[in-house]
Amino acid sequence: MDTKAVFTALYDVCEENANFFSGATKGQPGDAAQRLVDAMTTIQEHARTLEPVISGFAAIYHHFDFDPHIPRSCLCVSSLLKNRCSQCIIFSSQSSQLFTPAIRPCLQSIAISLVAFGDNYKKHQSGIGVAASSFLTSGKYAIDPELRGQEYERITQNLDVHFWKAFWNITETEVLSSLVSMTATQVKVNRALSVPSLPFDLPFAADPTHMVTVSPPAAHIGRGPVQMRLISYELREGQDSEKLLALCRSEGGQISLSLGLKTKRSPPSPWLVLHFHGGGFVAQTSKSHEPYLRSWSQDLNAPILSVDYSLAPEAPFPRALEECFYAYCWAIKNHNLLGWTGERVCLAGDSAGGNLCVTVSMRAAAHGVRMPDGIVAAYPATLLTVYASPSRLLSLMDPLLPLSVLARCLSAYAGTDPHVEKQVEKVSTFSMVRRDTALLLRDFKQGASNWIHSLLDRGGADSVRKSVSEASLTSPHTDPPVSGKASEYSLEKGSLKSQTCQDLGTHTNSGASNVQKNTSQTANHLSTTTVNHNSILDITLTPESKPEDVSFFLCKEVDPSVSESFSSVAIPPPGGEEDSEKPQEFPEGFEPLRSEQLAEMNMQSSPIARNPYMSPLLAPDSMLKGLPPIHIVACHLDPMLDDSVMFAKRLRNVGQPVTLCVVDDLPHGFLSLSQLSRETREAANVCMERIRDVFTMKDPPPEMRKHRKLERTNQEPFATKRDHTPICDIVLLVLCCVVSCLVILKIVYKLNSLFCLVIFIMT
Ligand SMILES: CCCCCCCC/C=C\CCCCCCCC(=O)O[C@H]1CC[C@@]2(C)C(=CC[C@H]3[C@@H]4CC[C@H]([C@H](C)CCCC(C)C)[C@@]4(C)CC[C@@H]32)C1
C-alpha cells in the first residue's frame, strides 16, 4: 500500500470539504458547517501525527495476507479512510455509506428500526404496542439523522444483551415471520423437531466394530430436549414417518408440513446440510434463517436440518456446542427419518454458527465418530478474545454489529455476563404479540403524541430523549453489578468449570503448548488444564483472573511468522506491567475524540474464551489437522475478517484443505439480508455453491488450497433465481396498512359510539 498516496488523498479530501463548508462557495457558513470545517481540520491534524505510525505498519502488513491476491482488511480500512472516513466520522448515521449501494437503504432501515425499538423497549406492555409505537417513533429518526446517531450511541453503549436478543428476534414475530414466509421459497417440509436427550451409540470411525457413546447435553441448564428444524423442498421418504411425526413440536398453531394426501415421496437424498444459525450465541433461531435455507434446500435438492441450540446468557458455553454435537450425531444415527441416505453431510453456519461448525467437527474428531464431509462457514467467529485488529476496528462503526455488542455477546457466551444473575423480565416479542390488544390503542396514542410532539417542537424531542436516558439509568438492565453478587459469580463459574471439564474430555497432559503455558501464567492459582495431543482445555474461572494480558502474545503464536516483524514495531502488549499502571498513551498531539455517552462495557474477556472449543483459531495444530475441508466465505466489511484470514492461513499451514472467499462491500450478516439485494443474494449463492462442492467433490483437488475471490461483476453470475420484491418495501407497506387500519377502526369505533348516542337520544 502506498501510505503516502493514501494520506495525501485524505488531506485533499479534508481540504476540499473544509473549503466547501467554510462557505468559500456560498456565503457565510452556518453552525453545522463550522463544525464540519473544525472536524476536517482535526482530522488533518490527527492524520499528520498518525502518518509515521501507519507507514511503520505498512512495512509489515503483508505478513498478515492470506496471499497477495486477497487484499487484507488493512488495505480495506485504509482505502475507506482515503475515500470515506471523514464522512463516517462526522455523520455517524451514515456509516452505511461503507457498504454496497444496494443494501444501504436496508441498513438504514435496520438502524432506524433499532433506535425506534430501543426508544420503546420496556415502555409498552404489548408486542403490537412496541411495534406500532416503534413505527410511529421511527418517523422522527428517519428525518433527523443526528437524533438517530445519538440514540444509536445510547443504545449500543448502554442496553444489555436482553435488548439485543429482543431486537435480533424481531423477525420472529408472527407478522414479520409470515411476511418473510410469503416472500421466501415454498417448501414441502418445514418441521420443528424436539429430540429427547438420551444417550446412544455411534460406530467408532477408525474401527466400526467398536461403539462410542454420545451423551446428551447437560451443561448449565441440565438435560432437556434438543430443538431443531427440518426443511426440505421435496417430501422425501422418512420425513413423514410415524417416528419423525412423534418428534414434531408445535409452533403456536403454525402449519409445519404443507403437503396434501397425494404428495409424492421422493427417494432419500444422498446429501444433508446440518445448519447452525448465527445470532451472537444469544439470539435468533432457525426461523430467522429460514429464507435462505429454504432456497438452498430447493437449489441443492437436499434436506436441511437446522439446530435451535440453547442461547446465552441463560445457557453459556459449552451448552450450544454440546447440543450441536448431539444433533450432529443424532442426524447420523437417524438419517432415515430425515430423508437422507446417510452419504454426505456438510456443516454450514454463519457467524456464531460458523464457530459451531468448526468446534462440532473438532469434537467429532475428539470422540472418534464420523467426521462431516466439509464445512461451509460464512463470516465465522473464530477468535472470541478481546484484541484489536484492523478489521475489528470496523466494528467501531458497524451498524449491525458494533463493538460494545460484540463484547456483550462474548461475555454472555463465556458465562461472565453480570445481567444473567438478575431475574429480568424478558421482552419476548413472539409472546407479546398475543397479549391483550386493549393496550394497543393506549400505546398507539402515546407513540403518536410523542411523534407529533417531536415534529412540532425540537425541544420536545430532547425531553423525550432525556426521559429515555433516565429510564435507562433506572432500568434493571443498566444497573451496575451489585458487589454482593461477586461470590455467586464465582460459584457459578465453579460449576461451569466442572461441567466443562467433565464433558469436553478427561485427557492427560501429553503435549504442553504455548497457549496453555501462557494462560497458566495468567491465572496460575485457579486454572484447570487438561491437555493431550489433540485437545486443550484451559479453564481459568476466577473473578480475580487478570484481563487479556496475553492476547497480544497469543496473536503472535497464531502466526509465528509474524512475531519477528511484530516485535520490530514498538507496540506494548496490552495489559503489560507498565500498561496496567498508566493510561494508554497516544502519539504526541493526538487527542482521541471521546463519546459523551457513558458506556457500560466489559472489555475483559474471560480466560475461557481461549479454549479452542470456543476460539478455534487458538487450537493447536494437532486439533486443526483432524478437520474436514473448510470453505470460508468472508466479507470485506466484517469485523472478523482478519480472524478468518488468520484461520485460513493456519489451516493451510498445517496442510488442511481450505478455501477463502472474500465478498466485496458487504457486511457481516449478509446471509440474513439475502432477500434484500442482488449482491447479498449472490453472496448467499456463493455459500450454497461451496456446499455443493462439498457434496460433489471426490477428493479435495490441489486447487482447493487456493483462495477464490468473488469480484462483483455487472453480469449476474448466479442468476438461478428470480428477483424477489425487496422485503423492506413490503414490511413498510404492511406496517402502513396496519396503522391505517387501526386509525380507521378507532374512528369507526368512535363514530359508532356517537351514532349509538344519537339513536339513544332520539329514542
Ligand atoms: C478495537 C477492536 C476490539 C475488538 C474487541 C472485540 C471483542 C469481541 C470479539 C469477539 C466476540 C465474538 C462474539 C460473538 C460473535 C457473534 C457474531 C454473530 O453471530 O453475529 C450476528 C449477530 C446477529 C446479527 C447482527 C448478525 C447478522 C445479521 C443481523 C440481522 C440482519 C437483519 C436483522 C434485523 C432484525 C431485521 C430487521 C428488519 C426490520 C424490521 C427492518 C438482524 C439485524 C438481526 C441481527 C443479525 C450477526
The ligand as an SDF file (V2000), in Angstrom:
LIG
                    3D

 47 50  0  0  0  0  0  0  0  0999 V2000
  -10.8610   -2.3560   18.7130 C   0  0  0  0  0  0  0  0  0  0  0  0
  -11.3580   -3.7000   18.4680 C   0  0  0  0  0  0  0  0  0  0  0  0
  -11.5510   -4.5530   19.6790 C   0  0  0  0  0  0  0  0  0  0  0  0
  -12.4520   -5.6800   19.3160 C   0  0  0  0  0  0  0  0  0  0  0  0
  -12.8970   -6.4520   20.5040 C   0  0  0  0  0  0  0  0  0  0  0  0
  -13.9200   -7.4420   20.0860 C   0  0  0  0  0  0  0  0  0  0  0  0
  -14.2800   -8.2820   21.2360 C   0  0  0  0  0  0  0  0  0  0  0  0
  -15.1800   -9.4270   20.8870 C   0  0  0  0  0  0  0  0  0  0  0  0
  -14.5850  -10.4110   19.9730 C   0  0  0  0  0  0  0  0  0  0  0  0
  -15.2460  -11.4610   19.5930 C   0  0  0  0  0  0  0  0  0  0  0  0
  -16.5790  -11.7210   20.1510 C   0  0  0  0  0  0  0  0  0  0  0  0
  -17.4130  -12.5590   19.2720 C   0  0  0  0  0  0  0  0  0  0  0  0
  -18.7590  -12.7250   19.8720 C   0  0  0  0  0  0  0  0  0  0  0  0
  -19.7020  -13.4580   19.0340 C   0  0  0  0  0  0  0  0  0  0  0  0
  -19.7810  -13.0180   17.6060 C   0  0  0  0  0  0  0  0  0  0  0  0
  -21.0840  -13.3650   17.0520 C   0  0  0  0  0  0  0  0  0  0  0  0
  -21.2540  -12.9490   15.6750 C   0  0  0  0  0  0  0  0  0  0  0  0
  -22.6910  -13.1370   15.2620 C   0  0  0  0  0  0  0  0  0  0  0  0
  -23.2770  -14.1880   15.2920 O   0  0  0  0  0  0  0  0  0  0  0  0
  -23.2770  -12.0210   14.8730 O   0  0  0  0  0  0  0  0  0  0  0  0
  -24.6010  -11.9690   14.3550 C   0  0  0  0  0  0  0  0  0  0  0  0
  -25.4860  -11.2950   15.3680 C   0  0  0  0  0  0  0  0  0  0  0  0
  -26.8690  -11.0620   14.8110 C   0  0  0  0  0  0  0  0  0  0  0  0
  -26.8360  -10.1810   13.5810 C   0  0  0  0  0  0  0  0  0  0  0  0
  -26.3470   -8.7930   13.9510 C   0  0  0  0  0  0  0  0  0  0  0  0
  -25.8890  -10.7440   12.6120 C   0  0  0  0  0  0  0  0  0  0  0  0
  -26.1570  -10.8030   11.3160 C   0  0  0  0  0  0  0  0  0  0  0  0
  -27.3980  -10.2890   10.6830 C   0  0  0  0  0  0  0  0  0  0  0  0
  -28.2480   -9.4370   11.6050 C   0  0  0  0  0  0  0  0  0  0  0  0
  -29.6990   -9.3270   11.0760 C   0  0  0  0  0  0  0  0  0  0  0  0
  -29.9080   -8.6880    9.7530 C   0  0  0  0  0  0  0  0  0  0  0  0
  -31.4050   -8.2900    9.7550 C   0  0  0  0  0  0  0  0  0  0  0  0
  -31.9110   -8.4860   11.1830 C   0  0  0  0  0  0  0  0  0  0  0  0
  -32.9110   -7.4460   11.5910 C   0  0  0  0  0  0  0  0  0  0  0  0
  -33.5010   -7.7130   12.9710 C   0  0  0  0  0  0  0  0  0  0  0  0
  -34.0810   -7.3760   10.6130 C   0  0  0  0  0  0  0  0  0  0  0  0
  -34.9530   -6.2050   10.9690 C   0  0  0  0  0  0  0  0  0  0  0  0
  -35.9470   -5.9090    9.9320 C   0  0  0  0  0  0  0  0  0  0  0  0
  -36.5870   -4.5720   10.2480 C   0  0  0  0  0  0  0  0  0  0  0  0
  -37.9540   -4.7380   10.7670 C   0  0  0  0  0  0  0  0  0  0  0  0
  -36.4390   -3.6400    9.1070 C   0  0  0  0  0  0  0  0  0  0  0  0
  -30.5930   -8.5070   12.0000 C   0  0  0  0  0  0  0  0  0  0  0  0
  -30.0830   -7.0960   12.2380 C   0  0  0  0  0  0  0  0  0  0  0  0
  -30.6630   -9.2590   13.2990 C   0  0  0  0  0  0  0  0  0  0  0  0
  -29.2580   -9.4430   13.9040 C   0  0  0  0  0  0  0  0  0  0  0  0
  -28.2790  -10.1320   12.9620 C   0  0  0  0  0  0  0  0  0  0  0  0
  -24.5480  -11.1750   13.0820 C   0  0  0  0  0  0  0  0  0  0  0  0
  1  2  1  0
  2  3  1  0
  3  4  1  0
  4  5  1  0
  5  6  1  0
  6  7  1  0
  7  8  1  0
  8  9  1  0
  9 10  2  0
 10 11  1  0
 11 12  1  0
 12 13  1  0
 13 14  1  0
 14 15  1  0
 15 16  1  0
 16 17  1  0
 17 18  1  0
 18 19  2  0
 18 20  1  0
 20 21  1  0
 21 22  1  0
 21 47  1  0
 22 23  1  0
 23 24  1  0
 24 25  1  0
 24 26  1  0
 24 46  1  0
 26 27  2  0
 26 47  1  0
 27 28  1  0
 28 29  1  0
 29 30  1  0
 29 46  1  0
 30 31  1  0
 30 42  1  0
 31 32  1  0
 32 33  1  0
 33 34  1  0
 33 42  1  0
 34 35  1  0
 34 36  1  0
 36 37  1  0
 37 38  1  0
 38 39  1  0
 39 40  1  0
 39 41  1  0
 42 43  1  0
 42 44  1  0
 44 45  1  0
 45 46  1  0
M  END
$$$$
